[in-house]
Amino acid sequence: MVSDGAVLNRWRLVLGKNARQQLALDQARLVRMDEALDFLYGREGGEDVKEREPQGGHGESQLTVSRWLSEIRCLFPRETAEILQRHALDRYQLTELLTDREILERMEPNEALLETILSLKHLMKGPVLEAARGIVRRVAEELTRRMQSEVRRSALGKLDRGSRSRTPSLRNLDVRRTIWKNLSHYDLEKRRLMVERVYFNGRVKRYNPWRVILAVDESGSMLHSIIHSAVMAGIFARLPMLDTRLVIFDTAVVDLSGRVEDPVETLMSVQLGGGTDIAGALRYCESLIAFPHRTMVVLVSDLCEGNTRENLYGVCHDILESGAKLIALTALDETAAPAYDRTTAERLAGMGAYVGAMTPSRLADFMAGVMRE
């Protein structure tokens, strides 16, 4: 049973230090918790609160952002600390958290922090940007491990009869991946590529792969889906039965197919915001279709077209008429909770496109079904 004193202390922490009645906060830990909460939520105080006589305290000197971050991680459970951290960034714009390398490196790497970094990376420079890149890599690697396990358990994973192999056979040599992964060892003076590791394909034949073209809308509302799309593209690129292309777009189109195996490079290339030209992006994707009946064009977008819808309908009609599959995903993440233009979605569905929201594992199952038809 919770004691009356514990209940009073909880209410005291909720009400803040400007509460009319001072409750017992004689424990040093509670005092520190009080100061940490006030550092953040004291910004909510109205004029009547701000004009009151300040209360005396038992804490140390005024908190700084750096010390506040240390305090919340020390004083609160991990989940609570992450919520406080997210409120500091999203609600109160404490961007000091992303302009100081020391602070950034001490933050808990998670998807919420990754989203914030992608939103604010244009403000970062030098060492701070490098620290941010390190966090992006750690979160992306964790997402890849989790989502790759889901793909392996999916119907698509069962179609993968093999994987990357180190079997030293010229027949299985993956020239493109070997060059890409060893570019950092290129000797400029000798103009020679020093190969530290050679990559080989698995034993699955690649003579007739399916081409998957992922076209990802980089508008701010799609941020969660952008992250999962980048990771999924990297996973698809490692499957021998798929030839994966990745395109991101706003009013311009950027083809990231050459970097598709590295989600970090993909994510750091994203420029959130701006207009949206879905039709223009799909026209570019149409140019990548070589064998329509073995091609899937996967559009990840909220379908809020910035130009005329008729142009969008026209290019979608052409892709479908060619024999390629068109999949319009209004969300691609773990919750699959979409927000999208329903008029456009209904029109595309009526034309024969698959329209809906999916989790990554559901997308893998869906693609396997298409490939088995």
PyMOL commands that set and color helices and strands:
alter all, ss='L'
color gray80, all
select helices_A, chain A and resi 4-15+28-44+47-50+65-75+78-90+95-98+101-105+111-123+126-153+155-159+170-172+175-181+183-185+220-237+257-259+263-268+278-287+292-294+309-322+342-351+360-372
alter helices_A, ss='H'
color red, helices_A
select strands_A, chain A and resi 186-187+192-193+210-217+242-249+253-255+295-300+325-332+354-358
alter strands_A, ss='S'
color yellow, strands_A
deselect
rebuild
show_as cartoon
